[in-house]
Structures are given as C-alpha cells and as structure tokens.
Amino acid sequence: MIKSCAGISSAWLASSLPEILAAQDHAHRAVQSGAPSKFEFFSPADAAEVEAMAAQIIPTDDTPGAREARVIYFIDRALATFAAEERAAFAEGLTQLQKKTRKKFGKIKKFSELGFEQQTMVLKAIEKTTFFELVRTMTILGMFSNPEYGGNYNKIGWQLIGFEDQFFFKPPFGSYDRDYRPKD
C-alpha cells in the first residue's frame, strides 16, 4: 500500500509540474510585494486544522518544522490553483478528521486543539487515506521548495537537509575530483 501511495504522489507531482511552477511564481510575487498573506482556498479554521497536520508530519523539535516554514500557504495556493481537483478530497478529509477527533476525544471538536500525542493517535487512524497522503505530499513540497517562490520560509527545509543554496558551483566540486589532472 505504501509503495502504491508513493507512486501516486510521484505521478501527481510529475503531471502537475507546470502548475506547481506557476503557483511558486505567484507565491514569489506575493512575498516580494510585502502584503500580508491571505488564504485563497482555506477558511482560517480549516487552515488551522491542516497546519496542525503539517506540524505533525514535519514537527518542530530542536529544529524548526512545517509550521515555521509556513507550508500552509503553499498548500492553500496549491488548492487554489494546480491542485484544484483535490478540493473535494480536502473538504471530505477535513470532515472525516473532525469526526475521528470527536469520536476519540468527545468534548474536543477540533484536531488543532488536541495535544501532540492525541493528534498522533488521530493521524495514525487516517494515515492510509488519500487525504492524509495529499497533506503529506503538499507538506513536503512546501517544506523543501525554493524559498524564492514562497515555500521553505527562511530556507528552513534546506537547513534541515544541509542543502547549500549555491546554484552555480565552481570546481573542484568535491573530494572525488580533487586529484584530477588533465592529460596534456
């Protein structure tokens, strides 16, 4: 099942690449304008729920996570543009998330109001759903995208993986070619 979900994510990513680039361009222009970000698809309440999920997928610990990288804005823009066909899945997924939350914890009606361990329990109950896979994929895209386009705020994702944002490298490129000498 996990392999098939990974394949679906890869196929979706490949087929949506032009739209992803367009969304990144839009996010880049929005960041450059300095205007406060507004949600295009999510209501503030729905954004809080999805952001709480993203914060579980890439949590904040001794390093910043999805919340600090502001992946919710990437996800919102995706649903407003290139992933518009996923809106119904998101709406249904959010409804099911709230139902699972109420079923497991009664008085607490919002996933975002649960504690970390309680959120983990709810997400384990839905981790094999299309909705969870969509949130996971979009969280990763928002976390590691080029910050110039509005994702990966302050290069948080790149710092986590040790990526050096030098887009033009100069020789020598690494130790593997350190001793290379061209033949005359």
Secondary structure as UniProt FT lines:
FT   HELIX           2..15
FT   HELIX           17..33
FT   HELIX           44..57
FT   TURN            66..70
FT   HELIX           71..80
FT   TURN            81..83
FT   HELIX           84..86
FT   HELIX           87..105
FT   TURN            106..107
FT   HELIX           111..113
FT   HELIX           116..126
FT   TURN            127..128
FT   HELIX           130..144
FT   HELIX           147..149
FT   HELIX           153..155
FT   HELIX           156..161
FT   HELIX           175..177
FT   TURN            178..179
//
